[in-house]
Every structure is written in C-alpha cells, then in structure tokens.
Amino acid sequence: MSRRWIQNPNRCADEYLDGIEDFIEFARRHNPGATRIRCPCRRCNNTLWETIENVGFHLVRNGMIETYSIWSLHGEQVDHASSSNAPRVDNVEPIVDPNDQVMGIIQDVFPFASTNINQEGEDDVPTPIDSSEFEQYEKLLKNANQELYPGCESFSVLTAIVELMHGKIKYRMSNLCFDYFLGVFKRMLPTDNCLPKDHKHAQKVLHGLGLSYEKIHACKNNCMLFYKEHETLDTCPIYNESRFKMTSRNRTTKIPQKVMRYLPLKPRLQRLYMSTHTATDMRWHKEKRVDDDVMRHPADGEAWKEFDRTFPEFAADPRNVRLRLATDGFNPYGVLNQHHSTWPIFAFPYNLPPWKCMKKEYMMMTVLITEDPGRSIDVYLRPLVDELNDLWTNGVRTYDKSTGRMFTLRAVVMWTVNDFPAYAMVSGWSTKGYMACPVCKEDVTSGWHAGKVCYLGHRRGLPWDHEWREKDKEFDGNTERRLRPREWSGDEILEQLNRLDFAPFGKTVSRTRPSTHLNWTQKPMFFELPYWSKLKLRHNLDVMHVEKNVFDILVGTILDIEGKTKDTIKARLDLKRMGIRMGLWMNRDSDKARRDLAFFSMKPNDKKEFLKFVSSVKFPNGYASNIARCVNVDGGKFSGLKSHDCHVFMQRLLPMGIRHLLPEDVVKPIMLLSRFFSQLTAKTLQRTDMFQLRHDIVQVLCKFEMIFPPAFFTSMMHVMHLPEEALLAGPVNYRWMYPIERLLGELKKSKRPEASFFPISGFSSFPASLSAITSAVSLRRHLSHRRSFRTLPAVANSSVFPDSSPADFSLLRPPFPTPEMSDLIRCGSSMTTAPSSDPPAQLAFAATAPALLDHVVVGPGASQAPASSASSVA
C-alpha cells in the first residue's frame, strides 16, 4: 500500500484525507477493542495516547510524522529481510534526557561558571561573575546533581521541579491544585525524597535561573515613582500623599498605595544569545535576508535603512537589537470588575526571522502597570526609558554562544504600536478633537458636523489639476485650492516640544503656542531617547483597529443599523445647513419630519437577503470563526464580531455580498476599499503597489465624500496614512495588534497569565521556558491577591487560529465523506471552491473577487494596481 500521502503538504487534499481513513482502519484492525492509540501527528510524536477520533483530527490539523511510513507502533510487522538493504529510518524523534536539558539551561545562564574560555582577542575575555551569582550557580548545580530520592537515576531535584512546573502552566493548574498534587507525589515517593512540599518552595529553587523583576512603588495620583532619587521617601513631594496605606498599628508590614512591576530588559536580551539557535537567528536580518524590491521584513523598510545610514556604528554589528514596544489594557476579571485595567508593556526583537519574529515565546514583558495609568503612562515608563538609554549609550556585555565570544550588546526602539487611545497615551498627541490625526497634525481639515468633529478635505491629496477639486456641491460646498498636508519630521516635532512649558505631574500647562494640540502634562519619556528625533517613524497606526472601525462604520451605515449608522437625523439636518445633496434632506409630512432611506442603504428585503447570505457561508477550519453566530437576521444586525471576523468580512464577504443589492456607484468604492486592505495586509509588499495604494485611497475617500454625509468621516475614516507607514516599516503583520490581542485573550481565558509565556512543546525551547518559570510569575502574583476568578463560558476569538475540538473536524470534512459535503472546498487559506448549485452557501465568490475588483474604476483617470497574490490572514 502506497503511503506517499504522508508527504503531501496539502492536508485537505483527497489523497491525504483518504490516507487518514486507511490509517484509522488499520489501527482499528490491529488494535481490536482499544479506545486509545498512539497519536503519530507531528505534535504528539507517537508519545501521547489519544482516542481514535482525536487521532484522525490531529492528523488533519498537525500532519503525520513524515518519516513514519512503517506503522510499527500500531501493529505493523517489519519485514527485516526485505528491509535489510534499505536505509534505516527512525520513526520517532530521539528523546533528549531531561537532566541534560536542565544542565544545558544552567550552563547557558552561567556560561563562565563551568567552562574556562581563554581565547585571543579583546572581546573574548569573559566577564567575571560576582559571589552572589556564583552562589546561585552552586545551588542550582547542587539541585541538578542531587537525586530526587536515593537510587533515582532518571530525575534530579531540579529536573523534577522544571517538569512539574511545565505541566502546571501548560494545563493551567492553580497554585492550590499544584500544592495538593505535589503533596501527593511527595507521599508516594520514598520518605527520604527531596521534592519540595509546595509551590512556594519550588519557586525558591528556580529563583537562581534569573529573569526576576523589581517592585517599584508609585504615588496614588500617578504623579511619580518612588524610584532612584525618591526611593527613600515616604510621602509624595508633589501632593504630599503617603506612600503606604493606612493599616492597623499591630501590622508590621507596610502596604504601598500602588505597585508597578518592572522586568529588566537587559537579561532578557542577553538570554537570546545564550542559545545557539536563537543567537544565530538574531543575525538573520543581516546575513540571510534577501534584499530586493519585495518587502518581507521590517528590515526591508525605508526607516530601518535610513537608521543604518544615520548610525553606521550601530548597524555595523548585526547582533545589536531593534525593538518594537506595544501596550494595551485588559481586564483579567471579566464581569467582576469592569473598571479595573491592567497594562502590560511588551518588547519584540525584530532581529529574528519572520517565522519567529512575532511568536509569543519572544514577547518580552518589561512593565506591568496594575491600574489604568491614563496620561501618566510616561511616569511608569521611566525605568524602561532609563534602561533603553543605557543600552543605546553603553550597552551590556553579552556572551554569544554561537561564537563563544563576548560582545557589547546595544538596542534601539524603532517604533511603538498601539490602538488609537493608547497612541495618545504613549505619544502625547491627543487623538480627540479638531486635530486628532497624528500624521497631518495642525494641517488637518476638520469641522463640526452632526454634533461631533468630522474630517473632510480628502481632495487635498489629488493632483493639482484634478477635476474634482473644482466641484463644490458634490463635496462640502466649496472648491479645493489647498496643497496636500505637509509631512512633519522628527526634528520639527522635537522643536515643537521644546517650545512648550511643561508643568510638573498633572498641573496646569502653560503653552507658548495656543494652537498646539499636544496634551502632555509631562514631556513624553520616549522623546528623551537620543535617537528618537532621527527616526522617520516613531508611533504606528494599528491597522487591525483601523480596519475594524472602518468596517463598523461602513456596515452600520449601509445596513442602516440603529445606533451604528452615520446617516442620522442630525446628519440630514447638517446637509441642509451646508446646502448640499437636496435628495437627502429631511422630508416634512404635515408637522412631522421624515428621514427617508438613503440610496446608499439597503432596503429591508435586501438587508435580510444579505444577512442570510452571510449566515450561510462556511469557512475552512482555522481560517475564520463561525461568523453565522454573529448574524441576527430578524433583528437586521450583527453582534459579537471580533477584530479578525471584521478582517475576513471586509476583504472576503462584503464586496460579494453587496454587489447586487446596492447601486453600482456605491459598490465600486466599497470594493476598492476592500481591495485596499487586502493588498495592504499581505505578507509581502511591493513598493510600487504601496505607491499605487497611496494614490487609490485618496480616490476612494473622495468618492465616499460624494456618497455619504460628512458625519460618516470620523477620525478612523480619515486615518488612512497606512501605505506611507508600510513603505517606511515594511509589512503590516509586524506592526499590528493581533499578537498582543491573542496573548491578552489567552491571559483572560486561562486566568493564569504565566501560561502564555511557557512553551507548549516542552521546556527545550530556551527563551520561552526560562521566561515562564521565573519572570512571568510576576503577573500571576499581581492577580493572586485579588478576588478569585469565576469560570466564564469561553468565546471563540477568531483573531487567533485556536486549537479546535474534534467536533470542528466535521466542518472541513466528516470522519467519512458524505455527499452533502462533496462540494465544500478542501483547502487551507486559498479560499477557492468547487462549482455548486447554491453559491451563497459556498465560497465561490472568493475565486471571482479579484477578477471583479480589477475592473472597478473610481473617478476620472483612476488607475488600479493589480490585486496582490498574497493575502494576509492574521
């Protein structure tokens, strides 16, 4: 029987699925009555036992081990005579001794404690370790060499603790549960065993592995940290507030008002060079990256290259680290406390190759703020900025295990990525009001329409001789003679900052320029970095949130959803005040005013048809969540759409769902907007495509101005400077919030945040395992003193490709094929389908979407870029 299907990379092909069925039948025949068999998928690796149904699902999701062509572990007899001349193939990957792995970790943490490196060259001189570090090394070495109990050869004390801690975090075990089972294991073992009695003592054993954190007290008003020069104070010098809470006189321990956890960045960057594999990968951006016209990595962007030209000394050593910072707030308590918000700040090393760059194993938490800091986030960023300044100026001596030499590691923050509210907190530029656009700044066109600030004037981006500049009634009633908004450099922003008088810690600010829109009460900490004004890009607009908000505005308006549409009574009255588009003015019947349905909104029957179409669509497993659950056909609206649902909806469903339900003049710009996001979020970008998109988005927004009322153009509709940022910083998937949202989603689901820092595949992944065992426990400790969590029903978050259940296997293909499923496409992310008699129920629209979009032309002389062949799926 041929088993070439095991090598087939398309796990949705008929050949592969039929092969799985043959394997299941083989396993049932050779293991009669067995309910569980070894799972030969790439993740289980024939070491875990699963039910036969789960094994079939795992083989579809993970794939079978490519070398497991002889099913010897499932009852197949090996013919030694016929296979004597064949080369030997190991069916199972070799299992590494856990004790050797733990010793490798210790040697990586203390590279000079157990080896004597004596090579020539200045950079080869080892850095001496102090007595405290040597004591920690001796304790860890003692636990690594000490038997778990007399006569035990397979586990040492340290190996047993690491294994147990890995299981605790992998399966989200509480501390109480862990203490219980640890006590059970201790009673099971011989009485003279050395296993710790509880979780607290196990943590003490692992403390020597490093990656600890600092507790820094803060004033209750967020005005200062008791840090460095203020470390010994007991009261705030600004507001004279006490550092500690009022407690009973009998209590000896003082409780601080607020505590910030700071996780030093230097040791975490050093650990990346303590493993041979990661040390080599940290030079990928310089040594293995292909430098051509295709942008695949942030190193292909103009900002990275300009920084190398500006600071050649830094760029000379490819081991110097380029960082991205990101932050967002989340409530780990669900509905128990809606007002609480925890703000972690993460650092991402951009040196790594694309397949590792955004993995959660390399997300380094640097700051943990236990409450919403608001505008005072710069106060909490001070320790991080101080360390970044030191990393830029002096660096830190680091051991590179791939070369066996010491070098001076330096680091730079290339940019930050946040959603729009956090953008204001980190950058200091207010994202509300008349100058909310952080790119156009004071040169933005804004006005008061329908009871809120709206942003028009997109014709400024058109060529000077474009005919739309002369039209008035089709737009806002005026002709457009102005040039496009100016571009602000970092030096100009810094000069603008220097003209401001900053009052200390939240008091009134005296501005020397009243028109300036800066909302700082303190100078933002990031502007104290010496290289910050030289960077072309400092803060990124998050494409994920921009796309979601644009989708909400657009769909809410064309479906005329109450509370979400921008076509309100105030918007109609605003049109009359401006004297434009008489067809949309309010109609009066006797003494009542009536708002007729606009031409850009669907009629009730068309709306129901559109919602039925959306609810009937089925996606391949892992591509998107079940959007049909979010559709309320009778209510005529959507509810519960996640960010990734909007991402898929905007690029795949919306253009095809509206093409026969709205006028052609409305459909064409919406389809162009859909293609804009599809090309922008591709994994690889062409510079020529980005220049074309920058031109096309101006055409689309101008066309929208001719269709929708001014109230439609919120700050999210205006902030379309995304192609410019892609030219500077490279592909979008390195600069959006999906990785952060996925991580925060796991923290909220697990209720044990340290689980997100521990590798699922085992503790052989060095950077992740060390973070899990030592540093990430800070977030757990922050949450442990609060009220216990209540188990809530899990909600599918489609921004991740979540681990599915065996029931989800039927969405792709039932355990055995049925005629009803024969038309459903068996594909991964290609989204092509077989012909069907019921198009709405299938995905045939995806195959025709690029062809239709290529024929859409908006405005005179508008040229369209070819559709990108690589569409990104978060």
Long-range contacts (C-beta under 8 A, 24 or more apart in sequence): 3-69, 6-64, 6-65, 6-66, 6-68, 6-69, 7-66, 10-827, 10-828, 11-59, 11-60, 11-61, 11-63, 11-828, 12-60, 12-620, 12-812, 12-813, 12-826, 12-827, 12-828, 13-826, 14-826, 17-60, 17-813, 17-817, 17-826, 20-56, 20-59, 20-60, 21-56, 21-815, 21-816, 23-59, 23-64, 23-71, 23-74, 24-52, 24-55, 24-56, 26-71, 26-74, 26-75, 26-76, 27-52, 27-55, 27-71, 27-74, 27-75, 28-52, 29-75, 30-74, 30-75, 30-76, 31-74, 31-75, 37-74, 38-73, 38-74, 40-64, 40-65, 40-68, 40-71, 40-73, 40-74, 41-65, 43-761, 45-92, 45-93, 46-73, 46-91, 46-92, 47-92, 47-95, 53-806, 53-815, 54-806, 56-809, 56-815, 57-804, 57-806, 57-808, 57-809, 60-809, 60-812, 60-813, 61-621, 61-622, 61-804, 65-91, 65-92, 65-93, 67-91, 68-92, 96-764, 98-155, 98-159, 98-162, 98-163, 99-144, 99-154, 99-155, 99-156, 99-159, 101-159, 101-763, 101-764, 102-144, 102-156, 102-158, 102-159, 102-162, 103-144, 105-209, 105-763, 105-766, 105-769, 105-770, 106-137, 106-140, 106-141, 106-144, 106-209, 108-271, 108-274, 108-275, 108-401, 108-766, 109-137, 109-140, 109-209, 109-210, 109-271, 109-274, 109-770, 110-137, 111-274, 111-399, 111-401, 112-399, 113-137, 114-141, 117-404, 119-404, 119-405, 121-405, 123-405, 123-406, 123-407, 124-404, 124-405, 124-406, 125-406, 126-399, 126-406, 127-397, 127-399, 127-406, 136-207, 136-208, 137-208, 139-205, 139-208, 140-208, 140-209, 143-205, 146-194, 147-194, 148-189, 148-193, 148-194, 148-195, 149-189, 149-190, 149-192, 149-193, 149-194, 150-190, 150-192, 157-194, 157-195, 157-205, 158-205, 160-195, 161-196, 161-202, 161-205, 161-206, 162-206, 162-763, 162-769, 162-773, 163-763, 164-202, 165-202, 165-206, 165-772, 165-773, 166-758, 166-762, 166-763, 166-769, 166-772, 168-199, 169-752, 169-754, 169-755, 169-757, 169-758, 169-772, 170-755, 170-758, 170-760, 172-750, 172-751, 172-752, 172-755, 173-752, 174-752, 175-199, 175-784, 203-777, 206-773, 206-774, 207-774, 209-770, 209-773, 209-774, 210-267, 210-770, 210-774, 211-263, 211-267, 211-268, 211-271, 211-770, 211-771, 211-774, 211-775, 212-774, 212-775, 213-261, 213-262, 213-263, 213-264, 213-368, 213-775, 213-778, 214-261, 214-262, 214-263, 214-264, 214-383, 215-259, 215-260, 215-261, 215-262, 216-259, 216-260, 216-261, 216-262, 216-383, 217-243, 217-256, 217-257, 217-258, 217-259, 217-260, 218-256, 218-257, 218-258, 218-259, 218-260, 218-379, 218-380, 219-243, 219-257, 219-258, 220-257, 220-258, 221-505, 221-506, 222-258, 222-373, 222-374, 222-376, 222-379, 222-380, 222-506, 223-376, 223-379, 223-504, 223-505, 223-506, 224-379, 224-505, 225-260, 225-379, 225-380, 225-382, 225-383, 227-382, 227-383, 238-504, 238-505, 239-505, 258-370, 258-371, 259-370, 260-367, 260-368, 260-369, 260-370, 260-380, 261-367, 261-368, 261-370, 261-778, 261-779, 261-782, 262-366, 262-367, 262-368, 262-383, 262-384, 263-364, 263-365, 263-366, 263-367, 263-368, 263-775, 263-778, 264-366, 264-387, 265-347, 265-364, 265-366, 265-384, 265-387, 265-388, 265-391, 265-411, 266-387, 266-391, 266-396, 268-347, 268-364, 268-366, 268-771, 268-775, 269-321, 269-349, 269-364, 269-391, 269-396, 269-398, 269-409, 269-411, 270-396, 270-398, 270-399, 270-409, 271-766, 271-767, 271-770, 272-321, 272-349, 272-362, 272-767, 273-319, 273-398, 273-399, 273-400, 273-401, 273-402, 273-409, 274-399, 274-401, 274-766, 275-401, 275-766, 275-767, 276-401, 276-402, 278-352, 278-766, 278-767, 279-400, 279-401, 279-402, 279-403, 280-402, 281-351, 281-352, 281-353, 281-356, 282-318, 282-319, 282-321, 282-349, 282-351, 282-352, 283-318, 283-319, 283-351, 284-351, 284-352, 284-353, 285-318, 285-322, 285-350, 285-351, 285-352, 285-353, 286-318, 287-318, 288-353, 293-686, 293-687, 293-688, 294-684, 294-685, 294-686, 295-684, 295-685, 295-686, 295-687, 295-726, 295-730, 295-731, 296-354, 296-683, 296-684, 296-730, 296-731, 297-350, 297-353, 297-354, 297-357, 297-730, 297-731, 297-734, 298-322, 298-350, 298-414, 298-729, 298-730, 298-731, 298-734, 298-735, 299-350, 299-730, 300-730, 301-726, 301-727, 301-728, 301-729, 301-730, 302-536, 302-727, 302-728, 303-414, 303-415, 303-535, 303-536, 303-537, 303-728, 303-729, 304-414, 304-729, 304-730, 306-536, 307-412, 307-414, 307-531, 307-534, 307-535, 310-531, 310-534, 311-412, 311-531, 311-534, 314-410, 314-412, 317-407, 317-410, 318-351, 319-351, 319-398, 319-400, 319-407, 319-409, 320-409, 320-410, 320-411, 320-412, 321-349, 321-350, 321-351, 321-409, 321-410, 321-411, 321-412, 322-349, 322-350, 322-351, 322-411, 322-412, 322-414, 323-347, 323-348, 323-349, 323-350, 323-411, 323-412, 323-413, 323-414, 324-348, 324-350, 324-413, 324-414, 324-415, 324-416, 324-417, 324-734, 324-735, 325-366, 325-413, 325-415, 325-416, 325-417, 326-416, 326-417, 326-418, 326-737, 326-740, 327-367, 327-377, 327-416, 327-418, 327-422, 327-426, 327-740, 328-418, 328-419, 328-422, 328-737, 328-740, 328-741, 328-744, 329-372, 329-422, 330-744, 330-747, 330-748, 331-748, 332-747, 332-748, 332-751, 332-753, 332-783, 332-789, 333-786, 333-787, 333-789, 334-748, 334-789, 334-790, 334-792, 335-792, 336-787, 336-789, 336-790, 340-371, 341-371, 341-372, 342-368, 342-369, 342-370, 342-371, 342-779, 342-782, 343-367, 343-368, 343-369, 343-371, 343-372, 343-373, 343-377, 344-368, 344-369, 344-779, 345-369, 345-381, 345-384, 346-740, 346-743, 348-739, 350-414, 350-734, 354-734, 357-734, 358-733, 358-734, 358-739, 360-739, 360-742, 360-743, 360-756, 360-757, 360-768, 361-757, 361-759, 361-765, 361-767, 361-768, 361-771, 362-767, 362-768, 363-739, 363-743, 363-757, 364-771, 365-757, 365-775, 365-776, 365-778, 365-779, 368-778, 368-779, 368-782, 370-782, 373-425, 374-425, 375-425, 375-506, 375-519, 375-520, 375-521, 376-505, 376-506, 376-521, 376-522, 377-425, 377-426, 378-428, 378-520, 378-522, 378-523, 378-524, 378-525, 379-505, 379-522, 381-525, 381-526, 382-525, 384-525, 385-525, 385-526, 385-528, 385-529, 388-412, 388-413, 388-529, 389-528, 389-529, 389-530, 392-529, 392-530, 392-531, 393-530, 412-531, 413-526, 413-529, 413-532, 414-535, 414-537, 414-729, 415-535, 415-537, 415-538, 415-539, 415-540, 415-729, 415-735, 416-526, 416-538, 416-539, 416-540, 417-539, 417-540, 417-542, 417-735, 417-736, 417-737, 418-539, 418-540, 418-542, 418-737, 419-542, 419-545, 419-737, 420-541, 420-542, 420-545, 420-546, 420-715, 420-716, 420-719, 423-539, 423-541, 423-542, 424-519, 426-524, 426-526, 426-539, 427-524, 427-526, 427-538, 427-539, 428-518, 428-519, 428-520, 428-523, 428-524, 429-517, 429-518, 429-519, 430-517, 430-518, 430-519, 431-715, 432-715, 433-517, 434-517, 435-517, 436-715, 436-718, 437-715, 437-718, 437-719, 437-721, 438-539, 438-541, 439-485, 439-488, 439-541, 439-719, 439-721, 439-724, 440-485, 441-488, 441-517, 442-515, 442-516, 442-517, 443-485, 443-486, 444-485, 444-718, 447-710, 449-571, 449-574, 449-709, 449-710, 449-711, 450-566, 450-568, 450-570, 450-571, 450-573, 450-574, 450-709, 450-710, 450-711, 451-570, 452-711, 452-714, 453-715, 454-710, 454-711, 454-712, 454-713, 454-714, 455-713, 455-714, 455-715, 455-717, 455-718, 456-705, 456-710, 456-713, 457-482, 458-698, 458-701, 458-702, 458-705, 458-718, 459-702, 459-705, 460-484, 460-485, 461-698, 462-698, 462-699, 462-702, 466-860, 467-860, 468-702, 468-859, 473-580, 473-581, 474-580, 474-705, 474-706, 475-580, 475-702, 475-705, 475-706, 476-578, 476-580, 476-705, 476-710, 477-578, 477-579, 477-580, 489-536, 490-532, 490-533, 490-534, 490-535, 490-536, 490-538, 491-533, 493-533, 494-527, 494-532, 494-533, 497-523, 497-527, 536-728, 537-725, 537-728, 537-729, 540-725, 540-729, 540-735, 541-719, 541-721, 541-722, 541-725, 542-735, 542-736, 542-737, 543-677, 543-680, 543-681, 543-722, 543-732, 543-735, 543-736, 544-643, 544-647, 544-736, 544-737, 544-738, 544-741, 544-799, 544-874, 545-643, 545-737, 546-716, 546-719, 546-720, 546-722, 547-643, 547-646, 547-647, 547-650, 547-677, 547-681, 548-643, 548-646, 548-647, 549-714, 549-716, 550-650, 550-673, 550-716, 550-717, 551-646, 551-649, 551-650, 551-654, 552-646, 553-712, 553-714, 553-716, 553-717, 554-654, 554-670, 554-673, 555-638, 555-649, 555-654, 557-600, 557-601, 557-708, 557-712, 558-600, 558-601, 558-602, 558-658, 558-662, 558-666, 558-670, 559-601, 559-602, 559-607, 559-610, 559-636, 559-637, 560-597, 560-598, 560-601, 560-602, 560-607, 561-636, 561-637, 561-638, 564-637, 565-601, 566-708, 566-709, 566-711, 566-712, 566-714, 567-595, 567-598, 567-600, 567-601, 567-708, 567-709, 567-711, 567-712, 568-711, 569-593, 569-595, 570-711, 571-709, 571-710, 571-711, 571-712, 572-709, 574-709, 574-710, 574-711, 575-709, 575-710, 578-710, 581-709, 584-709, 599-663, 599-666, 600-662, 600-663, 600-666, 600-707, 600-708, 602-658, 602-661, 602-662, 604-636, 606-661, 606-662, 607-636, 608-633, 608-636, 609-661, 610-657, 610-658, 610-661, 611-636, 612-840, 613-657, 613-840, 614-649, 614-653, 614-657, 616-840, 616-841, 617-653, 617-840, 617-841, 617-842, 617-843, 618-811, 618-824, 618-841, 618-842, 618-843, 619-648, 619-843, 620-811, 620-812, 620-825, 620-826, 620-827, 620-828, 620-829, 620-831, 621-804, 621-808, 621-809, 621-811, 621-812, 622-801, 622-804, 622-828, 623-648, 623-828, 623-829, 623-831, 623-873, 624-648, 624-798, 625-796, 625-797, 625-798, 626-796, 627-653, 640-795, 642-796, 642-797, 642-798, 642-799, 643-737, 643-738, 643-741, 643-799, 644-738, 644-797, 644-798, 644-799, 644-800, 644-874, 645-798, 647-677, 647-681, 647-799, 647-873, 647-874, 648-798, 648-873, 650-674, 650-677, 651-677, 651-678, 651-681, 651-871, 652-831, 652-845, 652-846, 652-849, 653-845, 655-849, 655-852, 655-853, 656-845, 656-846, 656-848, 656-849, 657-845, 659-852, 665-707, 666-707, 668-703, 668-856, 668-857, 668-858, 669-700, 669-703, 669-704, 669-707, 669-858, 671-852, 671-853, 671-856, 672-696, 672-699, 672-700, 672-853, 672-856, 672-858, 672-864, 673-697, 673-700, 674-853, 675-853, 675-856, 675-867, 676-700, 678-867, 678-868, 678-871, 679-865, 679-867, 679-868, 680-722, 680-723, 680-726, 680-732, 681-732, 681-733, 681-871, 681-872, 681-874, 682-731, 682-868, 682-870, 682-871, 682-872, 683-731, 683-733, 683-870, 683-872, 684-731, 684-870, 685-726, 685-730, 685-731, 685-868, 686-868, 687-727, 688-865, 689-865, 689-866, 689-868, 690-723, 690-726, 690-727, 691-723, 691-727, 692-863, 692-864, 692-865, 693-723, 693-865, 694-723, 694-724, 695-863, 696-862, 696-864, 696-865, 697-722, 697-723, 699-858, 699-859, 699-862, 700-858, 702-859, 703-858, 703-859, 731-872, 732-872, 733-872, 733-874, 736-874, 738-799, 738-874, 741-797, 741-799, 742-797, 742-799, 742-800, 745-797, 745-799, 745-800, 746-800, 747-779, 749-794, 751-783, 751-789, 752-780, 753-779, 753-780, 753-783, 754-779, 754-780, 799-874, 829-871, 829-873
